Amino acid sequence: MVPPSGDQFKIAFEQQRAVVTEVGGGLRSYDVGDRQVVDGYGADEMCSSGRGQVLAPWPNRIEDASYEFGGVRHELPVNERESQSAIHGLVRWAPWNVVEAEPQWVVVGHELHPQPGYPFAVSLQIEYELSAGGLRVSTTATNVGEESCPFGLGFHPYLRPVTPTVDTATLHLPARTVLGANERSPVHGTDVDFLQPRAVGDTVLDTCFADLERGEDGVARVVLGNPPSDVSTTLWVDETYGYLMVYTGDTRPDVDRRSLAVEPMTCPPQAFRTGESVIVLVPGESTAATWGISPSER
């Protein structure tokens, strides 16, 4: 029988193991020893709730499944009926192929061909690599068509605490603002202020964070802690990722606060409609972005 997520591309380094899938080119699992670092899904299961999926050529939603680019209106298929939106791009269920592979890393690729709503050609390659520093995910997108195209990128990993729910976990989220429907608001003093590490508690998160605080290396780091143990998980993003969608999954029975989605995104929700942080690739041009997960046990 063929697994629902297609061929399984396995990589390993010391006690770390990860599985990347043919369907969607996403991250099905990432473990260190007997610890599940991400909340994945089984080889005999279909991906649910976006677990580990690649979100391209846009992350999150496009309202009314329509947008304008270069003075032309484009109509996308609606794939979230309740909001009448096009959500999370066009590659989540598409087949990806192995470009290169070694025991501790694999490169997968997908050719996104012109189609209704997105009449552009983009070549995608993602390298998943395990090392002493954890998991590193590096993406390159190249416009292989004859016209400029809009592009955005995101990923949908769920970080798994060592406790049954995220409520007792601590969260350090270095973001100064959140994006609402029509405005950007400071987090300071609100229930979504995690600039200083604190327990998630009963906070419900389905929130896009922006204005990320970064280290001297340009990297922003989100840390999910597990007191009183010293076990923690850091999700980091480079400067190409300016936004983080954070989601406690309260309305999804398969998540229901069991894990925390921390989604790196190069642009915010509705970006193809607003133009905010959309990457415009001219023919032959590439863009690259990198994020990763560093499990630690001090």
N, C-alpha and C positions, 0 to 999 in steps of 0.2 A: 504493500500500500504506500502511496505517495503521501508524505506528511502534508497537512493543510498549508504550511508555510514553505513547501517545496524543499529543495536541497538544503542541508544544514552545513554551514561553513564554520568549523570549529577551530579555535585558536587557544593556546595555553602558554603560560609562563609561570614556572615555579608552582605556587598554590592557586594561581588564578586561572579561570576558565571562562571563555565567552563563546557564544554561538550567534552567528549572523545568518540571516535567512535569505533564500533566493527570492521569496515573495516580499517585495518592498525594500529589500536591502537593509532591513532593520536589525536591531539588537534584541534577540529573543531572550538571552540570559547572560548574566555576569555574576560569577561566584568567586569567593576566595575561601578555600577550604570548604567547610560546611556552611558558610555564611552566604546567604543570598543578598548581594549588594543592590541589585535592581529587582523589582517586582515584575518578573517576566511571565512566560506562559510555557506550557509543555509542548514537546515535539508533536504530540497527537492532538493539539488544540489549534484553533484559528485565533489569530491575534484579536484581542478585545480591548476596548477603551484606548486605542492608539498606542499600546505598550511598545516602546522602543522604536516606533516607526519614524521614517524619514519624511519630512514635510517640505515638499518642493513641487512646483516653483513658487509656492507661497505657504507660510504657516498660518494657522488659525483660520478665521472666517473672512469671506467676502460677501457682504450683505447683498441680497437680491441676486447673487451669483452673476453680477455684471460689473464691468469697470470700463474706463476709457484709457487708451494708451495711444499716443501719437495722433490724437484727434479721431480715433476709430473706437466705436463701442463694441465690446466683446461680451458674449453671453456664454456662461459656463453651465454645466449640468448642476442642478441642485442635489446635493448629497447629504444635507441635514434638513429634513422636512420641517421640524419644529421651528427653526429660525429662517427657513427659506434661504439658506446660504450655501455657498460652495466652501467646503472646509478642508484644510490641510493638504491642498495640492493635488497632484495627479500621479504620484509614483508609489503610493502606499501599498497598492495591490498589484503593481506591475512586476514582471520578472526582472531580476538583476543577474548578472553573470560574474564569475570570478575572472579578474584581470591578471592578478598575481597572487601568490600565496606562499607563505612560509609557516613553520609551526607556531610562531607567536604573532603573526600579522596576516591580514588578508585585505586585498583591494577588490572592491566590487564596483561594477559599472552599469549604467543604464543610459540608453539613448532615448531622450524625450523628443518624439517627433511632433510636427505640427498637427493640431487637431482643433475641432470646434471650440472656441473660447480661448484657446492659447495657440495661435497659428505660428509658433516659433520653434526653433530646433536648438536643444540644449543637451550637451554631453555631460553626464555626471559621473564622477568617480569618488568613492569614499574609502579611505584606509582606516581600518580598525587595528590598533596595535596594543599589545600588552607588554609592559616592562616593569621594572622595579617601582616606577612611579604610578602604576595603575593602568587604566585604559585611556587611550588617546584616539580621538575620532577626527580625522582631517578630510575635508571635502573640497573638491575642485569642480566648479561648474564653468563650462565654456560654451559660448554662443557659436554654434556651428552652422547657423543659418545665414541668410542674406540680408536680414533686417535686424535693427536693434530690438531688444526684448526686455521686458520687466522681469525681475527675478528676486525671490526671497527664499530663505532657507530656515528650517527649524528641525528639531528632534524632540522625541516624546518619551524620555526615560522616566520611570518611576523609581525613586529611591526608597529602599526598604529599611525601616528601623529594626532594631533587634527585639522591640516590644510588639505586642499584637496590633497596636494602632500608633499613629503619629502623635497622639494627644500628649504623651509624656516625653516625647522627643523634644530637643531644643533645636531652634532654627536661627541661624545667623544668615541674613539675607541683605547684602550690602547695596540696597537700592533706595534712592532718595525720594522717588515719586512713583505713583501708580497712575495708570491710564484708565479713565472712565469712558463713558459713551462719547462725550464731547469735550472732555477737559483732562488736564494733567494736574494731579493734586499731590502735595507733599505727604509723606507717610508719617512725619513726626507727630507723635502723640495719638496716633490712630490705632485701631486694633490690628492693622497690618504693618505696624512698625516693628521690624526685626533687625534694625541697624545694630542693636546690641543683642547678643544671643539670649533667647528666652524660650520657655516652653510654648509649643504650639497651642496646647490647651484645647478649647472648643472653637477656636477660630476657624471659620469656613473660608477657604481660599479657592477662588477661581478668578485669579487676578493677574493682570499684566503689569510688571514692574519695569521701570526705566531709570535713567540717570544712575547707572551702576558705579559704585565706588571701586576703584581698581588699585592694585599695587603698582610699584615702580616698573614692574614688568608688563604692565598693561592688562593684566589678568584680573578678572572679578571672580571671587570664590564664594560659593554658597556652602554652608556647613550644616549638616544634619547630625546632631549629637544624640547620645543615648545614655544620659545619666541614670544611675550613678556609675556606670561603666565608663571606660575610656575609649570605647569604640565610637568612631565617627565616620562620616562619608562626606567628602568634599567634591562638589561638582564645580568645575571651573570653565570659564569661557574667555576666548581672546577678544580683541577689540572689534572684530567684525560683528560679534553678537552683542547688540546694544539693548536687548530686551529679554526678559525672563517671564514666562507664563508659569504660575505656580498654582497647583490644583490638588485639593484634598479628596476629590472624588466622592463627595457625600451622596450624590444622587445615583451613583453607579454601584449596584450590589457587589460587583466583582472587585471594586476598589474599597469604597466605604471607609476611608481613612486608614486603611491598612498600610498604605504607602503614600508618598508625596511625589506628584509629578513636578519636575523642575525642567522646563522646556526652553532650551536656548533658541532664540529667534533673532534673525538679522533685521526684521521689521515687525511692527506691531500688528494687531488685528486690523482689518479693513485697509491695509496699506495700499493695495492696488486701487482703492477708491480715493484715498487721501493723498497718496504719493509719499507719505512719510517713510523715509529710509529705504525706499525701493531702490534696488541696485539695477541700473540700466546698463546692459551689456551690449556694446557695439559688436558687429560681426568679427569673429576671431578673438574677442576679449574673454578673459577668464577672471573669476573671483575665487578666493580661497578662504576657508574659515575652519577653526579648530576649537574643539571643546574636549573635556575629558572628565573622568571620575577617579578620584584617589581615595581608596579606602584606607583608614588608619586605625591602629590599635596601639595606643601609646602605653 
